[in-house]
Amino acid sequence: MSFPADAPFVSRPVPTFAAGLLALGVHALFALLLVFGVSWQTQQPAPVMVDLWDAFPAPPQPAAEIPPAPPEPVKVQPAPRPAATEPAPVKTPDIALEKKQAEAELKAKQIAEDKARAEAREKQLAEQKKREQLRQAEEADLMRRMADEEAANAAKLTRLAEARAAASRRQAAVASVVGEYQDLISAKVRGNTRIPASLVGNPEVRCRVRLLPTGEVQSVQVTRSSGNPAYDDAVVRAIEKSSPLPLPAESDARAEFVPELLFVHRAKD
């Protein structure tokens, strides 16, 4: 309860009679608890009893020895059996399934091995084919080179044969021209030869005649006499008188006469 600050002084109320009685009751209860607690802790002593004897009692007789009883057999308690449990079901192997799986694995392995062997065989065949193609190409190249060489040799031989044929024809032509001009020279010299009246038989004289490209005679020398000096001199004078000798215009044929001509003359040929 509050009072205003400006209230006049109020005295505390005086205790009443009921409060006094309550305090007295509390003290009485405390005293009662104290007494009851002490009496609860106190115990009465036990009485002592004494036996009275007229005389000492006789000593005790030794008891007869009683053989010890045989030990009882030890009973072995059997081990407690485990609680019965229902056995787990045993799976029976499927032999047919396992066999089928084994056969499938074996077949797959066999297929893989067959495939590997087939691939190795194909690779080997491919390599053999490649080597064979390479060998054939090398042989073809060798044959081509040989054919080219043979063709070249054949062409060379053909050209050589043609050249020889041309040379033979040329030589034949030159020989024909040379023979023709030899006959002309012989006829001209024969027309200028004065055969001696005493000449017997058909003697032959050979002379070396040096000529200019124009056919003019530079010198005449007897290389083999006829045995008749008069006939030899007559042939020498006839050659000198026939200058210039007829010569072919072709250079190859002219080379047979110039610069030196071997002249053979017979009296009656």
Sine and cosine of phi, psi and omega as CSV:
sin_phi,cos_phi,sin_psi,cos_psi,sin_omega,cos_omega
0.00,0.00,0.74,-0.67,-0.05,-1.00
-0.93,-0.36,0.50,-0.87,0.01,-1.00
-0.85,-0.52,0.54,-0.84,0.04,-1.00
-0.91,0.42,0.47,-0.89,-0.08,-1.00
-0.91,0.42,-0.51,0.86,-0.03,-1.00
-1.00,0.00,0.20,0.98,-0.01,-1.00
-0.97,0.26,0.46,-0.89,0.04,-1.00
-0.95,0.32,0.32,-0.95,-0.05,-1.00
-0.87,0.49,0.74,-0.68,0.01,-1.00
-0.87,-0.49,0.76,-0.65,-0.01,-1.00
-0.99,0.15,0.43,-0.90,-0.01,-1.00
-0.96,0.29,0.54,-0.84,-0.02,-1.00
-0.93,0.36,0.49,-0.87,0.01,-1.00
-0.99,0.15,0.68,-0.73,0.00,-1.00
-0.86,0.51,0.49,-0.87,-0.05,-1.00
-0.99,-0.13,0.01,-1.00,-0.04,-1.00
-0.96,0.29,-0.57,0.82,-0.01,-1.00
-0.91,0.42,-0.58,0.81,0.01,-1.00
-0.91,0.41,-0.58,0.81,0.02,-1.00
-0.92,0.40,-0.69,0.73,0.03,-1.00
-0.88,0.48,-0.63,0.77,-0.01,-1.00
-0.90,0.43,-0.62,0.79,0.02,-1.00
-0.93,0.38,-0.62,0.78,0.02,-1.00
-0.91,0.40,-0.61,0.79,0.03,-1.00
-0.91,0.42,-0.60,0.80,0.01,-1.00
-0.92,0.40,-0.64,0.77,0.00,-1.00
-0.93,0.37,-0.60,0.80,0.02,-1.00
-0.92,0.40,-0.65,0.76,0.02,-1.00
-0.90,0.43,-0.58,0.82,0.01,-1.00
-0.92,0.38,-0.64,0.77,0.01,-1.00
-0.92,0.40,-0.66,0.75,0.02,-1.00
-0.88,0.48,-0.66,0.75,0.01,-1.00
-0.92,0.40,-0.54,0.84,0.01,-1.00
-0.93,0.36,-0.71,0.71,0.00,-1.00
-0.91,0.42,-0.70,0.71,-0.03,-1.00
-0.90,0.44,-0.57,0.82,0.00,-1.00
-0.94,0.34,-0.61,0.79,0.00,-1.00
-0.94,0.34,-0.68,0.73,0.00,-1.00
-0.92,0.39,-0.47,0.88,0.02,-1.00
-0.95,0.31,-0.46,0.89,-0.02,-1.00
-1.00,0.07,-0.30,0.95,-0.09,-1.00
-1.00,0.03,0.75,-0.67,0.02,-1.00
-0.90,-0.45,0.57,-0.82,0.02,-1.00
-0.99,0.12,0.67,-0.74,0.03,-1.00
-0.93,0.38,0.54,-0.84,-0.02,-1.00
-0.98,0.22,0.54,-0.84,0.00,-1.00
-0.95,0.30,0.52,-0.85,-0.01,-1.00
-0.97,-0.23,0.76,-0.65,-0.02,-1.00
-0.92,-0.38,0.68,-0.73,-0.04,-1.00
-0.82,-0.57,0.77,-0.64,0.06,-1.00
-1.00,-0.06,0.68,-0.74,0.02,-1.00
-0.94,-0.34,0.78,-0.62,-0.03,-1.00
-0.90,-0.44,0.62,-0.78,0.06,-1.00
-0.98,0.21,-0.59,0.81,-0.01,-1.00
-0.54,-0.84,0.26,-0.96,0.03,-1.00
-0.94,0.34,0.60,-0.80,0.02,-1.00
-0.96,0.29,0.51,-0.86,0.02,-1.00
-0.87,0.49,0.56,-0.83,0.02,-1.00
-0.90,0.43,0.51,-0.86,-0.03,-1.00
-0.95,0.31,0.70,-0.71,0.06,-1.00
-0.95,0.31,0.61,-0.79,0.05,-1.00
-0.91,0.41,0.72,-0.69,-0.02,-1.00
-0.96,0.27,0.63,-0.78,0.04,-1.00
-0.87,0.50,0.64,-0.77,-0.01,-1.00
-0.94,0.33,0.84,-0.54,0.01,-1.00
-0.98,-0.19,0.84,-0.55,-0.01,-1.00
-0.86,0.51,0.63,-0.78,0.00,-1.00
-0.90,0.43,0.64,-0.77,0.03,-1.00
-0.92,0.39,0.62,-0.79,0.03,-1.00
-0.88,0.48,0.59,-0.80,-0.01,-1.00
-0.90,0.44,0.67,-0.74,0.05,-1.00
-0.92,0.40,0.68,-0.73,0.03,-1.00
-0.87,0.50,0.66,-0.75,0.00,-1.00
-0.97,0.23,0.86,-0.50,0.04,-1.00
-0.99,0.13,0.85,-0.53,0.03,-1.00
-1.00,0.09,0.90,-0.44,0.01,-1.00
-0.97,0.25,0.83,-0.56,0.04,-1.00
-0.89,0.46,0.59,-0.81,0.01,-1.00
-0.87,0.50,0.66,-0.75,-0.01,-1.00
-0.90,0.44,0.74,-0.67,0.03,-1.00
-0.95,0.31,0.66,-0.75,0.05,-1.00
-0.91,0.41,0.47,-0.88,0.00,-1.00
-0.85,0.53,0.73,-0.68,-0.01,-1.00
-0.88,0.48,0.84,-0.54,0.05,-1.00
-0.87,-0.49,0.51,-0.86,-0.01,-1.00
-0.96,0.30,0.86,-0.51,-0.04,-1.00
-0.87,0.49,0.58,-0.82,0.02,-1.00
-0.93,0.37,0.60,-0.80,-0.02,-1.00
-0.91,0.42,0.77,-0.64,0.02,-1.00
-1.00,0.09,0.81,-0.59,-0.01,-1.00
-0.98,0.21,0.84,-0.54,0.04,-1.00
-0.99,0.15,0.85,-0.52,-0.02,-1.00
-0.89,0.45,0.67,-0.75,0.05,-1.00
-0.99,0.10,1.00,-0.08,-0.08,-1.00
-0.88,0.48,-0.66,0.75,-0.02,-1.00
-0.90,0.45,-0.65,0.76,0.00,-1.00
-0.92,0.40,-0.70,0.71,0.03,-1.00
-0.88,0.47,-0.67,0.74,0.02,-1.00
-0.89,0.46,-0.66,0.75,0.01,-1.00
-0.90,0.43,-0.67,0.75,0.04,-1.00
-0.90,0.44,-0.68,0.73,0.02,-1.00
-0.88,0.48,-0.68,0.74,0.02,-1.00
-0.90,0.44,-0.63,0.78,0.01,-1.00
-0.91,0.41,-0.68,0.74,0.04,-1.00
-0.90,0.45,-0.68,0.73,0.03,-1.00
-0.89,0.46,-0.66,0.75,0.01,-1.00
-0.91,0.42,-0.66,0.75,0.03,-1.00
-0.90,0.44,-0.66,0.75,0.03,-1.00
-0.89,0.45,-0.67,0.74,0.02,-1.00
-0.90,0.44,-0.64,0.77,0.02,-1.00
-0.90,0.44,-0.67,0.74,0.02,-1.00
-0.90,0.44,-0.67,0.74,0.02,-1.00
-0.91,0.42,-0.68,0.73,0.03,-1.00
-0.88,0.47,-0.64,0.77,0.01,-1.00
-0.91,0.42,-0.68,0.73,0.02,-1.00
-0.89,0.45,-0.68,0.73,0.03,-1.00
-0.90,0.43,-0.64,0.77,0.01,-1.00
-0.90,0.44,-0.67,0.74,0.03,-1.00
-0.90,0.44,-0.67,0.74,0.03,-1.00
-0.90,0.44,-0.64,0.77,0.02,-1.00
-0.91,0.42,-0.69,0.72,0.03,-1.00
-0.89,0.46,-0.64,0.76,0.03,-1.00
-0.90,0.43,-0.67,0.74,0.02,-1.00
-0.90,0.43,-0.68,0.74,0.02,-1.00
-0.90,0.43,-0.64,0.77,0.03,-1.00
-0.89,0.45,-0.67,0.74,0.03,-1.00
-0.91,0.42,-0.67,0.74,0.05,-1.00
-0.89,0.46,-0.67,0.74,0.02,-1.00
-0.89,0.45,-0.66,0.75,0.01,-1.00
-0.90,0.44,-0.70,0.71,0.04,-1.00
-0.89,0.45,-0.64,0.77,0.01,-1.00
-0.91,0.42,-0.67,0.74,0.05,-1.00
-0.89,0.45,-0.65,0.76,0.03,-1.00
-0.90,0.44,-0.67,0.74,0.02,-1.00
-0.90,0.43,-0.68,0.73,0.02,-1.00
-0.90,0.44,-0.64,0.77,0.03,-1.00
-0.90,0.43,-0.66,0.76,0.04,-1.00
-0.91,0.42,-0.68,0.73,0.04,-1.00
-0.90,0.44,-0.67,0.74,0.02,-1.00
-0.89,0.46,-0.66,0.75,0.03,-1.00
-0.90,0.44,-0.66,0.75,0.03,-1.00
-0.90,0.43,-0.69,0.73,0.03,-1.00
-0.90,0.44,-0.63,0.78,0.02,-1.00
-0.90,0.44,-0.68,0.73,0.02,-1.00
-0.91,0.42,-0.65,0.76,0.03,-1.00
-0.90,0.44,-0.66,0.75,0.03,-1.00
-0.90,0.43,-0.65,0.76,0.04,-1.00
-0.89,0.45,-0.67,0.74,0.03,-1.00
-0.91,0.43,-0.67,0.74,0.03,-1.00
-0.89,0.45,-0.66,0.75,0.02,-1.00
-0.89,0.45,-0.67,0.75,0.02,-1.00
-0.90,0.44,-0.68,0.73,0.03,-1.00
-0.90,0.43,-0.65,0.76,0.02,-1.00
-0.90,0.45,-0.68,0.74,0.04,-1.00
-0.90,0.44,-0.64,0.77,0.02,-1.00
-0.90,0.44,-0.70,0.72,0.04,-1.00
-0.90,0.44,-0.62,0.78,0.02,-1.00
-0.89,0.45,-0.72,0.70,0.03,-1.00
-0.89,0.46,-0.63,0.78,0.02,-1.00
-0.91,0.42,-0.67,0.74,0.02,-1.00
-0.91,0.42,-0.66,0.75,0.03,-1.00
-0.90,0.44,-0.65,0.76,0.02,-1.00
-0.90,0.44,-0.67,0.74,0.03,-1.00
-0.91,0.42,-0.64,0.76,0.04,-1.00
-0.90,0.44,-0.68,0.73,0.03,-1.00
-0.90,0.44,-0.65,0.76,0.02,-1.00
-0.91,0.42,-0.64,0.77,0.03,-1.00
-0.90,0.44,-0.68,0.73,0.03,-1.00
-0.90,0.43,-0.64,0.77,0.01,-1.00
-0.90,0.44,-0.70,0.71,0.01,-1.00
-0.89,0.45,-0.65,0.76,0.02,-1.00
-0.89,0.45,-0.66,0.75,0.02,-1.00
-0.91,0.42,-0.68,0.73,0.01,-1.00
-0.90,0.44,-0.68,0.74,0.00,-1.00
-0.89,0.46,-0.60,0.80,0.02,-1.00
-0.91,0.42,-0.67,0.74,0.01,-1.00
-0.91,0.41,-0.68,0.73,0.00,-1.00
-0.88,0.47,-0.69,0.72,0.02,-1.00
-0.88,0.47,-0.64,0.77,0.01,-1.00
-0.88,0.47,-0.69,0.72,-0.03,-1.00
-0.97,0.24,-0.45,0.89,0.12,-0.99
-0.90,0.44,-0.66,0.75,0.04,-1.00
-0.90,0.44,-0.64,0.77,0.02,-1.00
-0.90,0.44,-0.69,0.73,0.01,-1.00
-0.91,0.42,-0.69,0.72,0.00,-1.00
-0.88,0.48,-0.66,0.75,-0.01,-1.00
-0.91,0.41,-0.63,0.77,0.00,-1.00
-0.93,0.38,-0.67,0.74,0.01,-1.00
-0.93,0.37,-0.64,0.77,0.00,-1.00
-0.89,0.46,-0.60,0.80,0.01,-1.00
-0.92,0.38,-0.37,0.93,0.00,-1.00
-0.98,-0.19,0.06,1.00,-0.04,-1.00
-1.00,-0.02,0.73,-0.68,0.08,-1.00
-0.95,-0.30,0.98,-0.17,-0.04,-1.00
-0.96,0.27,0.76,-0.65,0.01,-1.00
-0.89,0.45,0.51,-0.86,-0.03,-1.00
-0.94,0.35,-0.44,0.90,-0.05,-1.00
-1.00,0.09,0.10,0.99,-0.06,-1.00
-0.95,0.30,0.76,-0.65,-0.01,-1.00
-0.90,-0.43,0.69,-0.73,0.05,-1.00
0.98,0.19,-0.41,-0.91,-0.03,-1.00
-0.78,-0.62,0.94,0.35,-0.06,-1.00
-0.93,0.37,0.38,-0.92,-0.02,-1.00
-0.85,-0.53,0.69,-0.73,0.06,-1.00
-0.80,-0.60,0.63,-0.78,0.00,-1.00
-0.87,-0.49,0.71,-0.71,-0.05,-1.00
-0.74,-0.68,0.49,-0.87,0.12,-0.99
-0.97,-0.25,0.88,-0.47,-0.09,-1.00
-0.92,-0.39,0.84,-0.55,0.07,-1.00
-1.00,-0.07,0.79,-0.62,-0.10,-1.00
-0.83,-0.56,0.44,-0.90,0.18,-0.98
-1.00,0.01,0.32,-0.95,0.02,-1.00
-0.84,0.55,-0.36,0.93,0.01,-1.00
-0.99,0.12,-0.12,0.99,0.00,-1.00
0.99,-0.11,-0.04,1.00,0.00,-1.00
-0.95,0.30,0.65,-0.76,-0.03,-1.00
-0.99,0.11,0.82,-0.57,0.06,-1.00
-1.00,-0.05,-0.65,0.76,0.00,-1.00
-0.38,-0.93,0.37,-0.93,0.04,-1.00
-0.72,-0.69,0.75,-0.66,-0.01,-1.00
-0.72,-0.69,0.77,-0.64,0.02,-1.00
-0.98,0.21,0.86,-0.51,0.04,-1.00
-0.99,-0.12,-0.43,0.90,0.10,-1.00
-0.57,-0.82,0.88,-0.47,-0.05,-1.00
-0.98,0.22,0.44,-0.90,0.04,-1.00
-0.99,0.14,-0.14,0.99,-0.08,-1.00
1.00,-0.05,-0.13,0.99,0.03,-1.00
-0.85,-0.53,0.98,-0.18,-0.05,-1.00
-0.84,0.55,-0.56,0.83,0.00,-1.00
-0.91,0.41,-0.62,0.79,0.04,-1.00
-0.94,0.35,-0.64,0.76,0.03,-1.00
-0.87,0.49,-0.72,0.70,0.00,-1.00
-0.90,0.43,-0.60,0.80,-0.01,-1.00
-0.90,0.43,-0.62,0.78,0.00,-1.00
-0.94,0.35,-0.65,0.76,-0.01,-1.00
-0.89,0.46,-0.70,0.72,0.00,-1.00
-0.91,0.41,-0.57,0.82,0.01,-1.00
-0.92,0.40,-0.63,0.78,0.02,-1.00
-0.91,0.42,-0.73,0.68,-0.01,-1.00
-0.89,0.46,-0.60,0.80,0.00,-1.00
-0.94,0.34,-0.43,0.90,-0.04,-1.00
-0.99,0.13,-0.07,1.00,0.01,-1.00
-0.91,0.40,0.68,-0.74,-0.03,1.00
-0.98,0.20,0.64,-0.77,0.00,-1.00
-0.98,0.21,0.51,-0.86,0.04,-1.00
-0.94,0.34,0.77,-0.64,0.00,-1.00
-0.81,-0.59,0.54,-0.84,0.02,-1.00
-0.95,0.31,0.45,-0.89,0.00,-1.00
-0.98,0.20,-0.45,0.89,-0.03,-1.00
-0.94,0.34,0.66,-0.75,-0.12,-0.99
-0.92,0.39,-0.67,0.74,-0.02,-1.00
-0.90,0.44,-0.67,0.75,0.03,-1.00
-0.94,0.33,-0.60,0.80,0.01,-1.00
-0.91,0.42,-0.51,0.86,-0.01,-1.00
-0.90,0.43,-0.33,0.94,0.05,-1.00
-0.97,0.24,-0.21,0.98,-0.04,-1.00
-0.90,-0.44,-0.53,0.85,-0.09,-1.00
-0.92,-0.38,0.72,-0.70,0.14,0.99
-1.00,-0.04,0.00,1.00,-0.09,-1.00
-0.66,-0.75,0.68,-0.73,-0.03,-1.00
-0.84,-0.55,0.78,-0.63,0.09,-1.00
-1.00,-0.06,0.93,-0.37,-0.13,-0.99
-0.95,-0.32,0.78,-0.63,0.02,-1.00
-0.89,-0.46,0.77,-0.64,-0.04,-1.00
-0.73,-0.68,0.77,-0.64,0.11,-0.99
-0.91,-0.42,0.52,-0.85,-0.12,-0.99
-0.92,0.40,-0.61,0.79,-0.12,-0.99
-0.91,-0.40,0.07,1.00,0.01,-1.00
-1.00,-0.09,0.00,0.00,0.00,0.00
